[in-house]
Amino acid sequence: MEPFLTCDSQAILVEDKSFQAAKCDQCGAKMYPQSLLQPHLTRHQRRQRLLMRELRKLRHTFTHMRDIA
């Protein structure tokens, strides 16, 4: 049976059982056990750093291309 995620609370209901979940403030994902929240937030931070590195590379490339032209 698929788990039913309640939209208004931080509980995950599976087959008439309720589990207290942790909710990610960035993406709204709910997870049980709550100890999974910290690795989830770490992945958000890692993705953000990756995007910032790529953006920095693009800015450098465009600046270099503008200087050449």
C-alpha positions in Angstrom: 0.0 0.0 0.0 1.2 3.5 -0.9 1.9 5.8 2.1 -0.5 8.7 2.4 1.2 12.0 3.2 -1.1 14.5 5.0 -0.7 18.0 3.6 -1.5 20.0 6.7 0.5 18.1 9.4 3.9 16.6 9.8 2.6 13.0 10.1 2.9 10.2 7.6 0.0 7.7 7.6 0.6 4.1 6.4 -2.1 1.5 6.9 -3.8 3.3 9.8 -0.5 4.0 11.5 0.7 7.5 12.1 4.4 8.3 12.1 5.8 11.7 13.3 7.7 13.1 10.3 10.2 15.8 9.8 9.4 18.3 7.1 12.0 20.0 4.9 11.5 23.8 4.9 13.1 24.1 1.4 11.1 21.6 -0.6 8.3 20.5 1.7 9.4 16.8 1.7 8.3 14.7 4.7 10.5 11.9 6.0 10.4 9.3 8.7 12.5 8.7 10.7 13.3 12.3 11.6 17.0 11.6 11.6 16.9 11.5 7.7 16.2 15.3 7.7 19.9 16.3 8.3 21.3 14.2 5.3 18.4 15.6 3.2 19.4 19.2 4.1 23.0 18.4 3.4 22.1 17.3 -0.1 20.3 20.6 -0.6 23.4 22.5 0.4 25.6 20.3 -1.8 23.4 21.0 -4.8 23.4 24.7 -4.1 27.2 24.8 -3.9 27.4 22.9 -7.2 25.1 25.4 -8.9 27.1 28.3 -7.5 30.4 26.7 -8.8 28.9 26.3 -12.3 27.5 29.8 -12.3 30.9 31.1 -11.3 32.5 29.2 -14.2 29.9 30.6 -16.7 30.5 34.2 -15.4 34.3 33.7 -15.9 33.8 32.4 -19.4 31.5 35.2 -20.4 33.8 37.8 -18.9 36.7 36.3 -20.8 34.7 36.2 -24.1 33.7 39.9 -23.6 37.3 40.9 -23.0 38.4 39.1 -26.2 35.8 40.7 -28.4 
